[in-house]
Each structure stands twice: as structure tokens, then as C-alpha cells.
């Protein structure tokens, strides 16, 4: 009976399904190659694909399969989700469903005009036949993934207090984790678990507790917003999320101490929202260096011991290797210009040098506000053990004086200069295996590696790049305009697609041309 | 609505919006929007409706006061942020502001605006109060830097650094290219120009030059027009833009700004403030 079922499953898999299907939560544990069912592609956040059709030898034959024009001048920052042959991607107030083979628009949803902060949008989440969009006014909208019809709309946080959301929610079983943001007001950092069927709140995890919470350890800090999609280890049954900067942002005097859990990586139980452990990438941050970057989950050997690891290249310019079972630090090394720390403490945290705190007359600080890297995905390539990140060596000047007050930004900072590099870090040693110059300016693109040894990313001049993963040498490029998201790949009808945004256009590349 | 706000912001002048990785400066002369960012205003309608005189005051303020105080009155090249000024907060219908505007504060570098008529004066006062209300309705906003904040450097130490360790004198002359620099730029603008003259250059030509040898062996030199990993381009002697694949030519780029970029990792904060103090003497 079991065998018959397997055979039937195989037949269905080979011949296609009689009816389209949504995403069952269990499918996220081992995503099929014809899908990219979550923001990160899978739960590990490795942003790596097992596909091997596109290789270093043939990547030069990549050609345009299609280009989807959003008709918007705004760049696409969101990373698409692919299920059932349909790509879902977003911009503030907007969600597109397009045919992953032809780029034909299936439906387009526009959220009503609102006063929330329209800074950008990361992407969507799917569950069964639901697709979810967070909004600039910090709502969560559930739509029918087939038609774009709204099923329900719930408020996650109060826009009038200054919250907004750009978040691509993370689905774990029957928990949809929704993050918010808000740097211009002193707001508790919150991550909300929502029932994906009903929109009902299941729990809220606070990285900084609401005012008056007994036993608070945040030192008066608010903030620590969890605006980026986390990762998940099903064996440990823990969710890992990076938290943002504290508020007031540049005025550190108003919030003494380390301000946990801002600028941290936190491990949370999905059923309850209970904190298992936290690790602070920047204690007492005064430079807007969110630790929101992807907590990448890797099983590997460090110092001769097989471990469950968590790797993060953080906005503060440091690369962290943690044991994800308990949050213990295994390695802390800079991966971008950083002049703000006087050393590394016993817990593996950089020690902020108070002389680099924002001051009345200004302090020249590396990284600048946009960081040693930012939210776009790095990639981990298991074959080489390389963690590849788009980094920036940048400097900014930071100002704070008491007249700036203790609310919201509470200071001023100005970027001076930055140069971008793709850096391949050996996670076992922290050493750079190679560095690829990306040019003046920030590092706008995410990174994708494939099992065939190709690394895809973008430079600061608008070139989409394909590099050899082993040495960082250039194999192919195409000038498509600033790559604003993280490239993804999938296989449909036996063809491997590379999908990436350039400006307000979504591009798909394939090998050769098949009529 | 977003478009309207953008226009309003652009007209108000230098307003800084937080973006998740970019910093953006909007003003009437240059709208430098990174193409990958959608900018809308955060929050709802800000502040009370403008007083009737405020729109008229905006134009006068922009032309007469904006250079120093910023077109939005939140501080500019040298002039303080009027939205947090004690004088403005204690002013009632111009009783404190009008005399200062009319007579100036010559000792502090503010000229007298003696020719402004009564209606213009009250329009400017109304605009300033309106801007203050707007700012206060957004208390978490990014803040401004005053000229007075930047006076911590030591002129002599700055001169020594300029002529010695900083290496500035290799390219710059205080009585040559830098003569009068402190009259042209003040405060934060001077500091930013000192740290990275490559930023906010507007229409100024790129100072970098390219020397390039093409396959025929011919050498071509010109002003650097574009460079990425795959393409090198210059403006040649006849003013034409010409480009080559980087793989097809040999070339060298001489960019005098490279020294500024390299210096960022060398400056101590004291060096930075000392050199600024020295540059401020070059009027």
C-alpha cells in the first residue's frame, strides 16, 4: 500500500498535478526544486540552490526568458516566492501574481492609500492557498493566492504610533510570524505570531518590553524591531530572528547599559514566543546598526567539533559564528571596515568604544548608517564552506547633542563614502577566500549560490554578475539596472530559471533559446 | 498623495528622510533619489495648516534665508536650525524675530535685511513658525547640525596636519585652489566637502583622468566619464564620450579623490576637526 502510494506520488510528480495546490507547511521543510516557497527559499536562510543545469561552463549562454514590467519607477526590493508555477512579489501597497514561465500577470492587488511609511517591501508568505502581504500601515492582509481576493485584514501594530511593516512573514506550522518597524518613535520591538487561517494573534514576543513592564532589562531602550524574515531549525524547533537598533537611535545616554535585545539575534520557541537565548551583535548601539541580517543556519565543523551553527554578517561590520543550540559565540571577526569597537568581549561581542559614540562635533565612524552589509541575503555554499556577502567599507559622520532630545532619531548622521565588495568568508576560519570589487557606493544586491559552483549577485553599477564560487572570478554579466533584491532560482519544465530584479523590472534568465 | 508630499518636501528644501540603507537629501537644485527606493512621507498630515502668510514667506525665506538656515528653516550652511531656536520659541508674532531679521546679527555673521517691508517680514515670521510646528509634530525626525557645534578643532594642529601627516598639501594650496573655501562653504557642508569632495558634485566635471592604450597602440587620454568592471569611458580632447570594453584596452586611472577616500581610514576625530578649523580660516 505504501509502495503504491509512493508510485502514485511519483507519477503525479512527473506528470504534474491534476489540480493546482497551495503550500502545506510541511512542504517548507524540504522545498521542491520547482518552488521557492518562502522569502529565503527554505528555512535555513542559506539562499543556496541544489540546481546544477546552469554551470560555470555554460553560464555564458544565459539569455533573457522574460522581463516583467511593473510600470513603477520604484525598484523591486522584494524577493519573489514561487509556488504552483506562480511568482508572488511585492512593493509597498502592491502585490503581483505572475506566471513564472511567461511573466503573464495573473492578478495584481493594490492596498488602499494610507499614511504609513512607504520605505520598501521585502516580499510575501504563502500557506495553503493563502498569500500574505504586510502593509505600510502595519496591517497583515490575507488574500486568496489564486485570485488576489482579500480574505481578511488585521492590524499588527498601530500606524499612528509610528509603526510600519515591510516584512515578508515567516510561516512555521500554523504560526505566521509578522515583524514591524519604526525608528522615528520610541516603540517596543514586537514580533507577532498570527494564526494563518484566521489572522488571530497567537502571541507577541517583545525584544524591548512596553513601558512599565516589570523586570525589564532593556535599560529604558525601545526599538529592536524584527523587520526581517527569520530562519527556523525544525530539530531544535527554534526560530532565529535578527533584531533592529534601539531607540532613541543616536542618543545612547538616554538608555544606559547594553539594551538587550536590540541589535541581537534571538532564538524563540514557535509555539509560545518564549525566548530560548539571545546574542547581542552590538551592545548599546548608537549607530543604527540593526542586526536584522539573515541568521544563516549551517551544520558544520568548527574547531574539530560538529555543530549546529548560525552565521550572520551583521550591519555593524562583524561576522558572527554562533552555536545555535545555545547562542554561544564561536567566532567574531570583522568582514568590512569597522572602527567603532575597542575589542571583543568574552561573550564574543564587539566592545563599543565610547569615543565613537555620536557627539556634538561629529565622529567619523565605519561602517556608515547603511552598514557593513544590509538586509539583502548573503549565501552559503556548502561545497566550499564559503559564506558570501555583499559588503561595504563605508564611513559616516555621527552627531548627537542633548538638544536633539531623546525621541526617535535623536541625532544626525551623514554618509561620507563607501565602496562595495563581494567577500567570500570561510566560516571555519573567518578568513576571506576571495574579494570581488563591486565599485563605489553601497552594496545593493543579495547573493545566490548554486550547487554547480556559480554565484549570482549585482555590482553598484547595475550589472548582474555570475562568478565562479571557488575563486570569485567573473563568468558572465548583464547590465540590467541596479539589482535591488536577492536573486532566486528554480526549475520548471526541465529549465533552470534565474530571477532577479533590475530597477522596477523583474528579469528571468535561462540557458539558450527554446522556441 | 505621495507625489504631492515629495513635491512639498522638494520645495521645502533640504529634508532628510530615513531609508533603510540610503540617505537622501532633497533640495530644489538636486533631487537625488536612489532609483531603488520609493519615498513617501512617514506619518499623516504634519502640523497645523499654514497661516495665510506662510506660503508667501516660504519664497522670501528660500531666496533670502535658505542658504544659511536651509530652505526648510531646519539649518543649512552655517545658520542654525530655526525650528529648535530659543528665539523662535519665545517669539510672539515677530516681536523678537523681526528686529533680528531687520538688523541682523553682524557679530555672528548674519546680515541685516533692512530692505524687507513689513508684510514680507511678517510673511517670513509666519513661515518660520509654520516650519517649527511642522517639525514639532514629527519629534522623532533626523536632527540638524549647527555651525557652532563644529568649532572644536585646533587651527595650528590642523595646519600642521594639512602640511604634514595628512598629505593635503601634496595637492592643495591654501592660497590657491582653497583660497576663500570657507567663504564658499561653511559648517557641515565644508566638513563633508573636506572628507569626500567626490560627493554632491552636481554638474562639476570628474577630476579623474584616464590614459588608455587601444589595440592599435594609440594612446588616448581624457576625463573619466564612466567605469565599471566591464566598461571604461572618457571624454576625449574633442569633447566626445567614447567607451571601450575593459578587456580590450590597457588603461590607468589617475583619480585625485582616491587620496581623500584613503584618508578616511587614517583620520582621528581630532585630525578631522583640526583640519576643519584650519580650513575655516581660509576665507
Interface residues (C-beta under 8 A of the other chain):
Chain A: X72 X73 X74 X75 X77 X91 X92 X113 X115 X116 X117 X118 X119 X120 X136 X160 X162 X164 X166 X183 X184 X185 X186 X247 X337 X339 X355 X359 X360 X361 X362 X363 X364 X366 X369 X370 X371 X374 X375 X395 X397 X399 X401 X403 X404 X405 X407 X408 X409 X410 X411 X412 X413 X414 X415 X416 X417 X419 X437 X439 X442 X444 X459 X461 X463 X465 X474 X477 X479 X481 X482 X484 X503
Chain B: X1 X2 X16 X18 X19 X20 X21 X22 X23 X35 X36 X37 X38 X39 X40 X42 X43 X44 X45 X84 X138 X139 X140 X141 X142 X143 X144 X145 X149 X150 X151 X152 X188 X191 X192 X195 X196 X198 X199 X228 X229 X230 X260 X261 X264 X265 X267 X269 X272 X273
